[in-house]
């Protein structure tokens, strides 16, 4: 069986493994994002974990999936579910995830389709396939097992964002845990992931080799700097990811600076409504509800103009690659009392990365110098290096598969540290099958 994807060809074995179980990465094995993992045992039981695309410029796609009747979608970020409509349209795949992930998927797929149309990059599915995918969801609550042939499957809270899940698989001969994107630290929105005893652990290593700043120290730095800019008469523009980060930032501002005038714009408004509709996946539903009622939500052109006089504007896109944030920046850039505060990763070739590296970015087709104060804060909701090590040890896993990680920088120090803890570490490569006996 041969797959073709974005010029990449890989081969998936037609027959089940003769012993143990096989894992095969269609994407996300030796890269960050773009995840797709096929698992299969000697009885022929097969499952796909995630099927996403990396929204880089141009996007990166996973290899074509084999026929798979069931896929677990760990959470609602596009690099984990962006290719699911293709699965459902071509293989009639059933999608399994939490009710919140299923509810958010429609918004994420429609936004992905819209961006692909604007930026004119190829997409292997269309709007009709979104409807097929939405009809394919089977939802599961945390800690409620169900049967998949000879495997028992259970979803557990992964931290990261609301609704994000880790997958526990109880096979006849072993227990496997796949983290998806996870974080063991609490955030304003969600409680951190708890370890699950397992023989084999598939762990995301996005921050291998790097520890996060102490969270309370970083929050204090952020709050102090926001207050400083507002005190000099400026407006702070905070570009924020719609799904998770927008809500986290608004909750922090409400808790620490409740006297400020904070306006929220972009897709994060609709995401927050769905979060509140699924409050059982939140750490504190009342805290989000209070913060969301406190902030002013932009819903019209006149609201946008009023927001320019606010103390703080929180708006998509988080990497300044589009969205209302660019509209605000284009107007705020003329007053050097204003500032831009990033709270998330700025990928290569995005407006945010260009601004941080060069002091300029493209606004409506024109490269524009930005002389405003610019600062970056680390509010990541991925586990850092030490959290990954502690989690693997607490799970008691003999075998650890490190994926969703940069193979040149993040993976080597993480692999070395995991081996020092006594784990047998596997380093997957996209397109090459691995077997755990």
C-alpha positions as CSV (number, residue, x, y, z in Angstrom):
1,X,0.0,0.0,0.0
2,X,1.6,3.3,-1.1
3,X,0.7,6.8,0.1
4,X,1.3,10.1,-1.5
5,X,1.2,13.4,0.5
6,X,2.8,16.7,-0.4
7,X,5.5,15.0,-2.4
8,X,6.2,12.4,0.3
9,X,5.8,8.7,-0.3
10,X,5.6,6.1,2.5
11,X,4.5,2.5,2.6
12,X,2.2,0.9,5.2
13,X,2.4,-2.9,5.7
14,X,-0.7,-4.7,4.5
15,X,-0.5,-7.5,7.1
16,X,-0.7,-7.2,10.9
17,X,2.6,-7.7,12.9
18,X,3.4,-11.3,13.7
19,X,3.9,-10.4,17.4
20,X,3.5,-7.5,19.8
21,X,1.9,-4.4,18.3
22,X,3.0,-2.0,15.5
23,X,3.0,1.8,15.5
24,X,3.3,3.7,12.2
25,X,3.6,7.5,12.0
26,X,1.8,9.1,9.1
27,X,3.0,12.4,10.6
28,X,4.2,13.9,13.9
29,X,6.8,11.2,14.5
30,X,10.0,13.2,13.9
31,X,8.3,16.7,13.7
32,X,6.1,18.9,15.8
33,X,2.4,18.8,14.8
34,X,0.9,17.2,11.8
35,X,0.0,14.1,13.9
36,X,-1.3,10.7,12.6
37,X,-0.4,7.4,14.4
38,X,-1.6,4.0,13.3
39,X,-1.6,1.3,15.9
40,X,-2.2,-2.4,15.1
41,X,-1.8,-5.7,16.9
42,X,-1.2,-9.2,15.8
43,X,-5.0,-9.9,15.8
44,X,-5.5,-7.2,13.3
45,X,-7.1,-4.7,15.6
46,X,-6.3,-1.2,14.2
47,X,-6.8,2.3,15.4
48,X,-5.7,5.8,14.3
49,X,-4.7,8.4,16.8
50,X,-5.3,12.0,15.4
51,X,-5.0,13.1,11.8
52,X,-4.0,16.7,11.5
53,X,-2.2,19.1,9.3
54,X,0.5,21.6,10.3
55,X,-0.7,25.2,9.5
56,X,2.7,26.4,8.4
57,X,3.3,28.3,5.1
58,X,2.9,26.2,3.1
59,X,1.1,23.6,5.3
60,X,2.5,20.2,6.0
61,X,0.3,17.2,5.5
62,X,0.5,13.6,6.9
63,X,0.8,10.7,4.6
64,X,-2.4,9.1,3.4
65,X,-4.0,6.9,6.0
66,X,-4.8,3.2,5.4
67,X,-8.4,2.1,5.7
68,X,-9.2,2.6,9.3
69,X,-12.7,2.4,10.8
70,X,-12.1,4.2,14.1
71,X,-9.9,7.2,14.9
72,X,-9.3,8.9,18.3
73,X,-9.1,12.7,18.1
74,X,-7.3,13.8,21.2
75,X,-8.2,17.5,21.0
76,X,-9.5,20.3,18.8
77,X,-6.3,21.9,17.5
78,X,-5.9,21.8,13.7
79,X,-2.6,19.9,13.8
80,X,-4.5,17.0,15.4
81,X,-7.8,17.0,13.6
82,X,-7.3,19.0,10.4
83,X,-7.4,16.0,8.1
84,X,-10.2,14.1,9.8
85,X,-12.8,15.2,7.1
86,X,-10.8,13.4,4.5
87,X,-10.8,10.2,6.7
88,X,-14.6,10.3,7.1
89,X,-15.3,11.1,3.4
90,X,-12.9,8.4,2.0
91,X,-12.9,5.6,4.7
92,X,-16.2,6.3,6.5
93,X,-14.1,6.5,9.7
94,X,-15.8,6.9,13.0
95,X,-14.3,9.7,15.1
96,X,-14.0,9.3,18.9
97,X,-13.3,12.1,21.3
98,X,-14.8,14.2,24.1
99,X,-18.1,16.0,23.5
100,X,-16.3,19.4,23.7
101,X,-13.7,18.3,21.1
102,X,-16.6,17.3,18.8
103,X,-18.4,20.6,19.4
104,X,-15.3,22.6,18.5
105,X,-14.4,20.6,15.4
106,X,-17.0,22.3,13.2
107,X,-15.5,25.7,13.9
108,X,-11.9,24.5,13.5
109,X,-12.6,22.8,10.1
110,X,-14.6,25.7,8.7
111,X,-11.8,28.1,9.7
112,X,-9.2,25.8,8.1
113,X,-11.2,25.7,4.9
114,X,-11.5,29.5,4.9
115,X,-7.8,30.0,5.4
116,X,-6.9,27.5,2.7
117,X,-9.1,29.4,0.3
118,X,-7.6,32.8,1.2
119,X,-4.0,31.6,1.1
120,X,-4.7,29.3,-1.9
121,X,-3.0,26.2,-0.5
122,X,-4.3,22.8,-1.4
123,X,-6.7,20.9,0.8
124,X,-7.7,17.3,0.1
125,X,-11.3,17.8,1.5
126,X,-14.0,20.3,0.9
127,X,-17.0,21.8,2.8
128,X,-19.2,18.8,2.0
129,X,-16.7,16.5,3.8
130,X,-17.1,18.6,7.0
131,X,-20.8,17.6,7.2
132,X,-19.8,14.0,6.8
133,X,-17.2,14.3,9.5
134,X,-19.6,16.0,11.9
135,X,-22.0,13.1,11.5
136,X,-19.2,10.7,12.3
137,X,-18.6,11.6,15.9
138,X,-19.0,9.2,18.8
139,X,-18.3,11.0,22.0
140,X,-16.9,9.8,25.3
141,X,-16.6,11.3,28.8
142,X,-13.3,11.0,30.7
143,X,-12.7,7.8,32.7
144,X,-15.6,5.8,31.0
145,X,-14.1,2.8,29.1
146,X,-15.5,1.3,25.9
147,X,-14.6,-1.7,23.8
148,X,-12.8,-1.7,20.5
149,X,-12.5,-5.3,19.4
150,X,-10.1,-6.9,21.8
151,X,-8.9,-3.5,23.3
152,X,-10.5,-1.5,26.1
153,X,-10.2,2.2,25.5
154,X,-10.5,5.0,28.0
155,X,-10.0,8.8,27.7
156,X,-8.3,10.8,30.5
157,X,-7.8,14.5,31.0
158,X,-4.7,15.8,29.3
159,X,-4.6,19.4,30.5
160,X,-3.5,21.5,27.5
161,X,-6.9,22.9,26.5
162,X,-10.5,22.1,27.5
163,X,-11.7,18.7,26.2
164,X,-8.1,17.5,25.5
165,X,-7.7,13.8,26.2
166,X,-5.0,11.1,26.7
167,X,-5.9,7.7,25.4
168,X,-5.4,4.5,27.6
169,X,-5.5,1.2,25.7
170,X,-5.8,-2.0,27.6
171,X,-4.6,-4.7,25.2
172,X,-4.7,-8.4,26.3
173,X,-1.0,-8.4,27.1
174,X,-0.2,-4.8,28.0
175,X,-1.4,-1.3,28.8
176,X,-0.6,1.6,26.5
177,X,-1.0,5.3,27.2
178,X,-0.8,8.0,24.5
179,X,-0.7,11.5,25.8
180,X,-1.6,13.6,22.8
181,X,-0.6,17.2,23.6
182,X,-0.6,17.3,27.4
183,X,0.5,19.4,30.4
184,X,0.7,18.3,34.0
185,X,0.5,21.9,35.3
186,X,-2.8,23.6,36.0
187,X,-3.9,26.5,33.9
188,X,-6.7,29.0,34.5
189,X,-8.9,26.9,32.2
190,X,-8.0,23.2,33.0
191,X,-6.5,21.0,35.6
192,X,-3.2,19.3,34.7
193,X,-2.9,15.7,33.4
194,X,-2.5,12.9,36.0
195,X,-0.3,9.9,35.3
196,X,-1.8,6.6,34.4
197,X,0.0,3.3,35.0
198,X,1.1,1.9,31.7
199,X,3.6,-0.6,30.2
200,X,4.1,1.6,27.1
201,X,3.9,5.4,27.0
202,X,3.7,7.5,23.8
203,X,4.6,11.0,25.0
204,X,4.7,14.3,23.2
205,X,8.1,15.9,23.5
206,X,7.5,19.4,22.1
207,X,9.5,21.0,24.9
208,X,12.1,18.3,25.3
209,X,15.4,19.9,26.6
210,X,13.6,23.0,27.8
211,X,11.9,23.8,31.1
212,X,9.3,26.5,31.3
213,X,9.7,29.6,33.5
214,X,8.1,29.2,36.9
215,X,4.4,29.9,36.1
216,X,3.6,32.3,38.9
217,X,6.8,34.3,38.1
218,X,5.8,34.6,34.4
219,X,2.2,35.6,35.3
220,X,3.6,38.3,37.6
221,X,5.9,39.6,34.9
222,X,3.0,39.7,32.4
223,X,0.6,41.5,34.8
224,X,3.3,44.1,35.9
225,X,4.0,44.9,32.3
226,X,0.4,45.2,31.3
227,X,-0.2,47.6,34.2
228,X,3.0,49.6,33.3
229,X,1.8,50.2,29.7
230,X,-1.7,51.1,30.7
231,X,-0.3,53.6,33.3
232,X,1.5,55.5,30.6
233,X,-1.7,55.9,28.6
234,X,-1.1,53.0,26.2
235,X,-3.2,50.1,24.9
236,X,-1.8,46.6,25.1
237,X,-2.6,44.4,22.1
238,X,-2.4,40.7,22.9
239,X,-2.6,38.4,19.9
240,X,-4.0,35.2,21.2
241,X,-4.9,31.7,19.9
242,X,-8.7,31.3,19.8
243,X,-8.9,27.9,21.4
244,X,-7.5,28.0,24.9
245,X,-5.2,31.0,25.1
246,X,-7.7,33.8,24.6
247,X,-9.8,32.4,27.5
248,X,-6.7,31.9,29.7
249,X,-5.5,35.5,29.1
250,X,-8.9,37.0,29.8
251,X,-9.2,35.0,33.1
252,X,-5.7,36.2,34.2
253,X,-6.6,39.8,33.5
254,X,-9.9,39.5,35.3
255,X,-8.2,38.0,38.3
256,X,-5.2,40.3,38.6
257,X,-6.3,43.6,36.9
258,X,-10.1,43.7,37.3
259,X,-10.2,47.5,37.1
260,X,-8.9,47.5,33.5
261,X,-11.1,48.0,30.4
262,X,-10.5,44.7,28.4
263,X,-12.0,44.0,25.0
264,X,-12.0,40.6,23.2
265,X,-12.3,40.0,19.5
266,X,-12.0,37.1,17.1
267,X,-12.9,33.5,17.0
268,X,-12.0,33.0,20.7
269,X,-15.5,34.5,21.5
270,X,-17.3,31.5,20.0
271,X,-14.8,29.1,21.5
272,X,-15.5,30.5,25.0
273,X,-19.2,30.0,24.5
274,X,-18.6,26.3,23.7
275,X,-16.3,26.0,26.7
276,X,-19.0,27.3,29.0
277,X,-21.6,25.0,27.4
278,X,-19.3,22.1,28.4
279,X,-18.3,23.3,31.9
280,X,-17.5,19.8,33.2
281,X,-14.3,20.0,31.1
282,X,-13.2,23.2,32.9
283,X,-11.2,23.6,36.0
284,X,-13.6,26.3,37.2
285,X,-16.6,27.1,35.0
286,X,-17.7,30.0,37.3
287,X,-14.3,31.7,36.9
288,X,-14.5,31.6,33.1
289,X,-18.1,32.8,33.2
290,X,-17.2,35.7,35.5
291,X,-14.2,36.7,33.4
292,X,-16.2,36.5,30.2
293,X,-19.1,38.6,31.5
294,X,-16.6,41.2,32.7
295,X,-14.7,41.6,29.4
296,X,-16.3,43.6,26.5
297,X,-16.8,41.4,23.5
298,X,-16.4,43.1,20.1
299,X,-19.3,42.4,17.7
300,X,-19.6,45.3,15.3
301,X,-17.5,48.0,13.5
302,X,-18.4,50.6,16.2
303,X,-17.3,48.1,18.9
304,X,-13.9,47.8,17.1
305,X,-13.4,51.6,17.1
306,X,-14.3,51.7,20.8
307,X,-11.8,48.9,21.5
308,X,-9.0,51.2,20.2
309,X,-9.5,53.3,23.4
310,X,-9.4,50.2,25.7
311,X,-6.6,49.3,28.1
312,X,-6.2,45.8,26.6
313,X,-7.3,44.2,23.4
314,X,-7.2,40.4,23.2
315,X,-7.7,39.1,19.7
316,X,-6.9,36.4,17.1
317,X,-4.8,35.5,15.4
318,X,-2.2,34.5,17.9
319,X,0.7,34.7,15.4
320,X,-0.5,37.8,13.7
321,X,-1.1,35.9,10.5
322,X,-4.5,37.5,10.0
323,X,-7.7,38.1,11.9
324,X,-8.8,41.3,13.7
325,X,-5.4,41.6,15.5
326,X,-3.9,42.9,12.3
327,X,-6.6,45.5,12.0
328,X,-5.9,46.7,15.5
329,X,-2.2,46.7,15.1
330,X,-2.4,48.8,11.9
331,X,-4.2,51.5,13.9
332,X,-2.3,51.3,17.2
333,X,1.2,51.3,15.6
334,X,1.2,55.1,15.3
335,X,1.2,55.7,19.1
336,X,4.4,54.5,20.8
337,X,2.7,54.4,24.2
338,X,1.0,51.2,22.9
339,X,2.5,47.7,23.1
340,X,2.2,44.2,21.7
341,X,2.5,41.3,24.1
342,X,2.7,37.8,22.7
343,X,1.7,34.9,25.0
344,X,2.3,32.0,22.6
345,X,4.8,30.4,20.3
346,X,5.5,32.3,17.1
347,X,6.2,29.9,14.2
348,X,8.6,30.6,11.4
349,X,7.2,32.7,8.5
350,X,4.3,34.1,10.6
351,X,3.7,37.8,11.2
352,X,4.6,37.4,14.9
353,X,7.9,35.8,14.2
354,X,8.8,38.4,11.6
355,X,7.9,41.2,14.0
356,X,10.0,39.7,16.8
357,X,13.0,39.1,14.6
358,X,13.0,42.2,12.4
359,X,10.7,44.8,13.9
360,X,8.5,44.7,10.8
361,X,5.6,42.6,9.4
362,X,3.3,42.5,6.4
363,X,0.1,44.4,6.9
364,X,-2.4,44.0,4.0
365,X,0.4,43.3,1.5
366,X,2.8,46.0,2.7
367,X,5.9,45.3,4.8
368,X,5.5,47.8,7.6
369,X,7.9,48.8,10.3
370,X,6.5,48.6,13.8
371,X,8.2,50.7,16.5
372,X,5.9,49.7,19.4
373,X,7.3,47.9,22.5
374,X,7.1,44.2,21.8
375,X,7.4,41.5,24.5
376,X,6.9,37.7,24.6
377,X,5.7,35.7,27.6
378,X,5.7,31.9,28.0
379,X,2.2,30.7,28.7
380,X,2.7,27.3,27.0
381,X,0.2,24.5,27.9
382,X,2.6,21.8,26.8
383,X,4.5,19.8,29.4
384,X,8.1,21.0,29.8
385,X,11.2,18.8,30.0
386,X,11.0,18.0,33.7
387,X,7.3,17.5,33.6
388,X,7.7,14.9,30.9
389,X,10.3,13.1,32.9
390,X,8.3,13.1,36.1
391,X,5.2,12.0,34.2
392,X,7.0,9.0,32.5
393,X,8.4,7.9,35.8
394,X,5.0,8.1,37.5
395,X,3.4,6.1,34.8
396,X,6.0,3.4,35.4
397,X,6.4,2.7,31.6
398,X,9.1,0.3,30.5
399,X,8.9,1.5,26.9
400,X,8.6,5.2,26.0
401,X,7.9,6.4,22.4
402,X,8.9,10.1,22.0
403,X,7.0,11.9,19.3
404,X,5.7,15.4,18.3
405,X,9.2,16.7,18.8
406,X,12.0,18.4,16.9
407,X,14.5,15.5,16.1
408,X,17.6,17.7,16.2
409,X,17.2,19.9,19.3
410,X,14.3,18.7,21.6
411,X,14.5,15.0,21.2
412,X,18.2,14.2,22.0
413,X,18.2,15.7,25.5
414,X,14.8,14.2,26.3
415,X,15.8,10.7,25.1
416,X,19.0,10.8,27.1
417,X,17.2,11.9,30.2
418,X,14.5,9.2,29.8
419,X,17.1,6.5,29.3
420,X,18.9,7.7,32.4
421,X,15.6,7.0,34.3
422,X,15.6,3.4,33.0
423,X,13.1,3.6,30.2
424,X,13.6,1.9,26.8
425,X,13.1,4.8,24.4
426,X,11.9,4.6,20.9
427,X,12.4,7.4,18.4
428,X,9.8,7.1,15.6
429,X,10.4,8.4,12.0
430,X,7.5,9.2,9.7
431,X,6.7,6.4,7.3
432,X,8.7,3.7,9.1
433,X,6.9,1.2,11.2
434,X,8.1,0.3,14.7
435,X,7.2,-2.8,16.7
436,X,7.0,-3.2,20.5
437,X,7.0,-6.9,21.4
